[in-house]
């Protein structure tokens, strides 16, 4: 996982969610919707802690973990700056496939908003989900982010020059069948795995979870250009449009066009 650590050590993940706010807004809406009571929450693969800090503001007790030491330190610093450090149960450098030191069934709910993107081997994905199951209480909720294989296929066809080696049909077809992508250009997004939408629920169910919902984290907003969004801004209806995109984010017919997906499940 050294390449993942290297990538996120220099990449502005906090800024990405500011620049692409719809994913964060939709995910947080559905997390808040299902996570009603004040809970003891694990944010596993938390990055710089954007979700963790929002949950801490709502009064939840949050434990944060991430693979990249720099991001864990950023999260700790932001918690201190915002006066939220006392609401955290710890800041840990951990690989999602082995949450060493985190107790069995310790958390009412758990987030895993990034690790599944980077685990290209099936045994790694299985280990990460088993660890999530281990640390979550029976009946507890989990929120797990996935990347959509169909959306990446569409993106490759639209912008092949930016997604090498997916700049020819042979490679795109191979990606569509296998789901693994390793960017050819240095410094671009690290190696990743993209799920077929239809495989997410069975995969999670196989490892001890019951599906509650599946959300298109960018809804159909990912299809809109900046010029098209500007139309709704100029009309003063951008917030209303955002509310509409949130409301339809769990429409099964749009899951494949969203770059990111949010699985909501309950530990059996």
Secondary structure, DSSP 4 states (H G I P E B T S, - for coil): -HHHHHHHHHS-HHHHHHHTHHHHHHHHHHHHHH--S--EEEEET-TT-HHHHHHHHTT-EEEEEES-HHHHHHHHHHHHHTT-GGGEEEEEE-BTTB-TTPPTT-EEEEEESSHHHH--SHHHHHHHHHHHHHHEEEEEEEEEEEEBHHHHHHHHHH-GGGSTT-SSHHHHHHHHHH-EE--SSTTSSPPEE-B-HHHHHHHHHHTTEEEEEEEETTTTGGG--HHHHHHHHHTT-HHHHHHHHHHTTT-GGGGGG-SEEEEEEEE-
